[in-house]
Each structure stands twice: as structure tokens, then as C-alpha cells.
């Protein structure tokens, strides 16, 4: 499991029930459920997730599909951002950029996301995706995600 550092003091929690919202955000998306993402841990401004890899996550040559890595990075960043929302707010991805650093082949992916800049209208987060084979983890992609804060 990926360990997270303590949340910086600047992360203010606006929703005392943020844990319920994080669970809703993470598991309510049908696409994410179908892919098999697992929520490992979260705290204000941070989220850690994993994905056990199987054939449906691979591209034609047996490597983890870029779209799977991008979706894991985006959804984990969105969940990290959701930890900082007030009640009746949601986040929607406004933009993201991913760098695929090396080909990914292994047993599972682990993603660590953290908020870089919380804001009232935009939250900026970054995600690091690691491919794990046995006890070896290698950084395979890194994303920067801009989240729009939307009132419902």
C-alpha cells in the first residue's frame, strides 16, 4: 500500500461529512466501477488508489493502456479534490495533462494524488501512477489535473 504524508495545514475541511462524499465520488461512477478501481486511503487533499490489472486493461501489445492510466490519475485526483469541498459542491475535470514516462506491465497500478492548490473555483492536483510487479514499484505516469468546483 502507498503511504501518504500528513496533510498540510492549509487544507481546510469545509464538509464534516467529507468521508461519505469521497466514498460517493469514488464508487458511484459506473465506468470506474467497471474498470475495478479500489480506494486505498484518503485524507484532506490526498487520495491513494489501486487497480489489479487484467486483460481488459491492456493494449494490443500487452502493456497497460494509456487510457486506463489517464482515467486512474484523473479519478484519483478528483477524489483528492473532493475532500476539500463544501456540502452541495462537486468537482468536474476541466483539463488534465498526462506524461506517460515508461511502458507499464505488471500486477497492479497504484496512484497517489495530492492537491497542489485548493481554490474556490478551481483546484489543481497532481497524480503519480506506479506499476507494481511483486514488491517492485516503478513510476509510469504523472498527471496534472485542473478541477472545476461546481455548486449543485
Secondary structure, 3 states (H helix, E strand, C coil): CCCCCCCCCCCCCCCCCHHHHHHHHHHCCHHHHHHCCEEEEEECCEEEEEEECCHHHECCCCCECHHHHHHHHHHHHHHHHHCCCCCCEEEEEEEEEEEECCCCCCCEEEEEEEEEECCCCEEEEEEEEEEEECCEEEEEEEEEEEEEEEEC
